[in-house]
Amino acid sequence: MTVDDRLLFVKHRDPATGHVFRVPPGGGLEGEESLLDCDVRETWEETGLEIVPDRFVYLRQFVQGRRWFGTASPLIHHLEIFIACRSFIGDPTVQNVEGRGDDEHYLRTGEPWSRDEVRDLGIYPEQLKDSFWTDLAQRFPSVTYLGVTFD
């Protein structure tokens, strides 16, 4: 999600390792909600912002498993869909994750960052440090596949 040519990231801190990283708000579908409804809900839960989603801009495969669950564990495949936001209201907060399981132990802040500010941060996916800004300037002319990442 972009705000005045800044990208909204949620800062996470792994309570076990202390590893800090930032990702756009997001999560899994619930019940019968649409992808856009999920975007609205997840963004509100993780940032406190009420958004109006615009369009799909990126797709990325994320394969999780061995690092998290051990070498004998099956891999878990995720499809990440990145959606540009038309507008938002509210002030960033993570208080909406309190009492919602693991998220409340990981999420620290949700705030917009500029291109210069993200260069030295742990940002995922990495394309959000560079090519995202070119795509933003061109107003995302097409949906882009970012590839597959194994973790």
Rosetta silent file (secondary structure, phi, psi, omega in degrees, C-alpha in Angstrom):
SEQUENCE: MTVDDRLLFVKHRDPATGHVFRVPPGGGLEGEESLLDCDVRETWEETGLEIVPDRFVYLRQFVQGRRWFGTASPLIHHLEIFIACRSFIGDPTVQNVEGRGDDEHYLRTGEPWSRDEVRDLGIYPEQLKDSFWTDLAQRFPSVTYLGVTFD
SCORE:     score description
SCORE:     0.000 S_00000001
   1 L     0.000  136.669  179.408    0.000    0.000    0.000 S_00000001
   2 E  -110.548  145.262  178.294    1.331    3.431   -0.853 S_00000001
   3 L  -134.709  108.942  179.735    0.744    6.672    0.998 S_00000001
   4 L    50.590   51.629 -178.747    2.055    9.854   -0.683 S_00000001
   5 L    58.166   32.175  172.425    4.725    7.862   -2.545 S_00000001
   6 L  -124.758  149.324 -177.531    5.632    6.023    0.628 S_00000001
   7 E  -106.215  130.813 -178.911    5.090    2.315    1.125 S_00000001
   8 E   -79.481  123.731  176.575    3.316    1.015    4.201 S_00000001
   9 E  -122.973  150.730  172.510    5.294   -1.654    6.054 S_00000001
  10 E  -108.183  123.332  179.142    4.593   -3.539    9.245 S_00000001
  11 E   -80.236  127.059  177.361    7.650   -4.003   11.431 S_00000001
  12 E  -114.309  147.078  172.834    7.982   -7.535   12.820 S_00000001
  13 E  -135.285  119.160  178.626   10.344   -8.765   15.521 S_00000001
  14 L   -69.193  117.975 -176.979   10.767  -12.495   16.074 S_00000001
  15 L   -65.450  -24.291 -179.080   10.468  -12.890   19.873 S_00000001
  16 L   -80.991  -40.495 -174.052   12.727  -15.965   19.872 S_00000001
  17 L  -107.496  -19.702 -175.738   15.607  -14.631   17.760 S_00000001
  18 L    82.730   -1.082  179.998   15.167  -10.852   17.834 S_00000001
  19 L   -60.418  128.490 -179.705   15.293  -10.771   14.018 S_00000001
  20 E  -109.858  133.684  176.221   13.614   -7.568   12.750 S_00000001
  21 E  -150.808  162.794  179.818   12.045   -7.289    9.301 S_00000001
  22 E  -127.373  138.359  177.142    9.357   -5.291    7.538 S_00000001
  23 E  -140.227  157.338  172.731    6.675   -6.479    5.130 S_00000001
  24 L   -63.256  156.194  177.666    3.506   -4.937    3.741 S_00000001
  25 L   -62.126  147.542  178.946    0.396   -5.771    5.779 S_00000001
  26 L   173.752  175.439  179.878   -1.242   -9.036    4.807 S_00000001
  27 L   169.614 -168.250 -173.966   -2.433  -12.465    5.760 S_00000001
  28 L   -86.716  154.920  175.656   -4.744  -15.300    4.904 S_00000001
  29 L   -65.398  147.176  176.435   -8.289  -15.304    3.617 S_00000001
  30 L  -125.315  137.652  176.163  -11.044  -15.974    6.141 S_00000001
  31 L    55.620 -129.754 -177.336  -14.434  -17.539    5.449 S_00000001
  32 L  -104.795   19.891 -175.973  -15.922  -16.410    2.153 S_00000001
  33 L   -69.728  152.063  175.967  -14.143  -13.054    1.907 S_00000001
  34 L   -80.070  169.987  176.533  -12.750  -11.806   -1.397 S_00000001
  35 H   -60.343  -40.220 -179.465   -9.094  -10.919   -1.916 S_00000001
  36 H   -70.089  -37.664  176.067   -9.944   -7.223   -1.649 S_00000001
  37 H   -63.679  -39.388  177.436  -11.992   -7.774    1.528 S_00000001
  38 H   -62.299  -41.886  178.803   -9.037   -9.666    2.991 S_00000001
  39 H   -59.942  -45.071  179.625   -6.743   -6.748    2.109 S_00000001
  40 H   -62.576  -48.004 -177.958   -9.041   -4.305    3.909 S_00000001
  41 H   -64.613  -50.257 -177.717   -9.340   -6.525    7.006 S_00000001
  42 H   -62.439  -40.197  179.049   -5.651   -7.448    7.265 S_00000001
  43 H   -64.395  -41.930  177.572   -4.524   -3.853    6.776 S_00000001
  44 H   -64.092  -44.854 -179.286   -6.911   -2.690    9.502 S_00000001
  45 H   -60.951  -43.408 -172.187   -5.820   -5.468   11.877 S_00000001
  46 H   -89.697  -17.032 -176.491   -2.092   -4.863   11.362 S_00000001
  47 H  -132.027  -15.056 -175.872   -2.033   -1.072   10.968 S_00000001
  48 L    79.313    0.072 -178.737   -5.321    0.408   12.179 S_00000001
  49 L   -91.191  138.894  172.644   -5.826    2.075    8.783 S_00000001
  50 E   -96.123  121.781 -173.916   -9.072    1.832    6.840 S_00000001
  51 E  -116.131  160.871  168.610   -8.188    1.526    3.167 S_00000001
  52 E  -115.894  106.290 -178.502   -9.868    1.564   -0.209 S_00000001
  53 E   -68.414  151.906 -177.347   -8.019   -1.036   -2.321 S_00000001
  54 E  -109.027  -70.140 -175.582   -7.334   -0.184   -5.956 S_00000001
  55 E  -156.917  163.198  177.003   -5.816   -3.013   -8.011 S_00000001
  56 E   -74.678  135.811 -178.273   -3.506   -6.019   -8.014 S_00000001
  57 E  -124.019  -31.929 -178.957    0.111   -5.074   -8.721 S_00000001
  58 E  -140.037  150.990  169.482    2.354   -8.040   -7.791 S_00000001
  59 E  -126.283  140.857  177.518    2.206  -11.814   -7.366 S_00000001
  60 E  -148.178  138.738  171.988    4.874  -13.788   -5.527 S_00000001
  61 E   -91.938  138.618  177.549    5.285  -17.397   -4.472 S_00000001
  62 E  -131.553  120.046 -178.155    6.704  -17.962   -1.010 S_00000001
  63 E  -109.019  120.683 -174.278    7.701  -21.475    0.002 S_00000001
  64 E  -117.805  146.798  174.418    8.086  -21.991    3.730 S_00000001
  65 L   165.923  -75.391 -166.762    9.128  -25.038    5.643 S_00000001
  66 H   -62.314  -42.104  179.683   12.578  -26.352    6.252 S_00000001
  67 H   -67.324  -35.993 -175.417   13.988  -23.363    8.128 S_00000001
  68 H   -85.753  -36.883 -168.308   10.852  -23.060   10.236 S_00000001
  69 H  -120.761    1.627  179.652    9.809  -26.673   10.720 S_00000001
  70 L    99.946  157.819 -173.105   12.908  -28.868   10.173 S_00000001
  71 L   -66.536  -24.483 -179.657   14.355  -30.691    7.176 S_00000001
  72 L   -87.278   -4.564 -176.857   11.839  -33.548    7.277 S_00000001
  73 L   -77.381  149.425  175.052    8.834  -31.207    7.211 S_00000001
  74 L   -70.926  153.875  177.289    6.741  -30.725    4.081 S_00000001
  75 L   -80.445  144.836  177.176    7.031  -27.417    2.304 S_00000001
  76 E  -111.941  122.868 -178.210    4.132  -24.992    2.596 S_00000001
  77 E   -97.206  131.302  177.454    3.402  -22.947   -0.521 S_00000001
  78 E  -119.580  147.621  170.737    1.945  -19.453   -0.232 S_00000001
  79 E  -115.364  117.113  179.239    0.771  -17.127   -2.986 S_00000001
  80 E   -97.574  132.601  179.823    1.207  -13.484   -2.062 S_00000001
  81 E  -121.091  119.012 -177.951   -0.916  -10.933   -3.876 S_00000001
  82 E   -98.364  133.009 -173.982    0.084   -7.293   -3.507 S_00000001
  83 E  -124.212  128.502  174.716   -2.658   -4.698   -3.893 S_00000001
  84 E   -75.017  150.575 -178.144   -2.248   -0.955   -4.395 S_00000001
  85 E  -108.072  136.619  178.625   -4.419    1.256   -2.219 S_00000001
  86 E   -80.615  -40.463 -179.037   -6.494    4.156   -3.569 S_00000001
  87 E  -161.384  169.542  178.095   -6.902    5.942   -0.232 S_00000001
  88 E  -152.210  160.089  169.833   -6.823    5.489    3.542 S_00000001
  89 E  -137.692  152.487  177.762   -7.997    7.075    6.762 S_00000001
  90 L   114.294  177.803  177.845   -6.711    6.715   10.304 S_00000001
  91 L  -118.487  137.289 -177.801   -3.460    6.702   12.194 S_00000001
  92 L   -59.251  134.840  175.661   -1.130    3.692   12.203 S_00000001
  93 L  -156.417  153.344  174.143   -1.415    1.403   15.236 S_00000001
  94 L  -111.958   13.353 -178.960   -0.904   -2.283   15.958 S_00000001
  95 H   -65.010  -18.948 -179.517   -3.315   -2.411   18.889 S_00000001
  96 H   -72.148  -10.532  178.801   -5.833   -4.307   16.709 S_00000001
  97 H   -92.719   -5.892  179.771   -3.675   -7.465   16.877 S_00000001
  98 L   -60.658  128.955 -179.448   -3.893   -7.749   20.663 S_00000001
  99 L    80.146   10.869 -177.491   -5.444  -11.090   21.555 S_00000001
 100 L  -108.952   31.372  175.103   -5.164  -12.431   17.988 S_00000001
 101 L    86.285 -146.512 -174.014   -2.519  -15.111   18.518 S_00000001
 102 L   -56.833  -33.521 -177.361    1.051  -15.063   17.253 S_00000001
 103 H   -53.723  -38.674 -176.306    0.715  -11.735   15.447 S_00000001
 104 H   -67.057  -18.645  178.299    0.610   -9.820   18.722 S_00000001
 105 H   -88.980  -18.720 -177.429    4.039  -11.225   19.641 S_00000001
 106 H  -102.323  -42.668 -172.221    5.636  -10.303   16.298 S_00000001
 107 E   -73.092  133.093 -178.011    4.053   -7.034   15.112 S_00000001
 108 E  -116.004  -50.496  179.894    5.653   -3.842   16.412 S_00000001
 109 E  -151.019  158.256  171.141    4.612   -0.872   14.234 S_00000001
 110 E  -128.561  120.525 -178.001    2.962   -0.075   10.935 S_00000001
 111 E  -156.585  152.934  178.845    4.177    3.005    9.142 S_00000001
 112 E   -79.421  144.275 -179.314    4.890    4.379    5.659 S_00000001
 113 E  -129.235  146.375  177.077    8.487    4.585    4.438 S_00000001
 114 L   -87.711  170.122  179.064   10.058    6.429    1.497 S_00000001
 115 H   -56.599  -45.407 -178.935   12.415    4.948   -1.083 S_00000001
 116 H   -66.097  -35.059 -176.876   15.475    6.408    0.652 S_00000001
 117 H   -72.084  -27.303 -175.857   14.367    5.165    4.061 S_00000001
 118 H   -86.563  -10.506 -174.427   13.962    1.491    3.024 S_00000001
 119 L   -56.003  -38.508 -175.460   17.404    1.040    1.462 S_00000001
 120 L  -104.790   13.423 -178.698   19.093   -0.126    4.660 S_00000001
 121 L  -100.736  157.274  172.020   16.140   -1.964    6.222 S_00000001
 122 L   -77.993   96.996 -175.274   15.264   -5.649    6.244 S_00000001
 123 E  -115.372  135.746  175.376   12.407   -5.486    3.703 S_00000001
 124 L  -130.193  136.757   -6.927   10.580   -8.424    2.140 S_00000001
 125 L   -73.419  157.122 -175.505   10.211   -8.980   -0.699 S_00000001
 126 H   -57.240  -30.323 -178.049   13.468   -7.358   -1.765 S_00000001
 127 H   -59.307  -20.420 -179.534   11.900   -5.905   -4.952 S_00000001
 128 H   -73.249   -8.123  175.192   10.144   -3.364   -2.753 S_00000001
 129 H   -84.207  -28.250 -172.219   13.491   -1.650   -2.224 S_00000001
 130 L  -127.923  -76.013 -171.951   14.104   -0.914   -5.917 S_00000001
 131 H   -62.436  -25.942  177.091   11.836   -1.930   -8.790 S_00000001
 132 H   -54.223  -42.368 -173.300    8.684   -1.089   -6.842 S_00000001
 133 H   -69.226  -33.507  173.695    9.494    2.615   -7.048 S_00000001
 134 H   -66.274  -45.213  178.849    9.832    2.511  -10.846 S_00000001
 135 H   -62.246  -39.606  178.389    6.525    0.662  -11.075 S_00000001
 136 H   -61.780  -45.025  179.814    4.911    3.209   -8.733 S_00000001
 137 H   -61.233  -32.027  179.070    6.120    6.113  -10.899 S_00000001
 138 L   -89.885    4.218 -179.108    4.566    4.366  -13.922 S_00000001
 139 L    59.005   40.259  174.267    1.356    3.696  -11.905 S_00000001
 140 L    49.479   74.823 -175.617    1.778   -0.084  -12.149 S_00000001
 141 L   -64.678  -20.692  178.540    1.114   -0.631  -15.869 S_00000001
 142 L  -156.034  165.729  174.053    0.615   -4.387  -15.379 S_00000001
 143 L   -76.483  131.843 -175.572    0.541   -7.107  -12.735 S_00000001
 144 E  -114.092  132.758  174.934    4.111   -8.334  -12.201 S_00000001
 145 E   -85.710  120.777 -177.191    5.184  -11.816  -11.088 S_00000001
 146 E   -88.454   -2.736  177.954    8.007  -11.415   -8.549 S_00000001
 147 E    97.296 -164.722 -178.021    9.090  -15.062   -8.689 S_00000001
 148 E  -119.318  138.830  178.347    9.418  -17.677   -5.993 S_00000001
 149 E  -121.411  133.706  177.893   11.250  -17.358   -2.670 S_00000001
 150 E  -107.363  134.173  179.836   12.269  -20.306   -0.509 S_00000001
 151 L  -126.234    0.000    0.000   12.651  -19.853    3.217 S_00000001
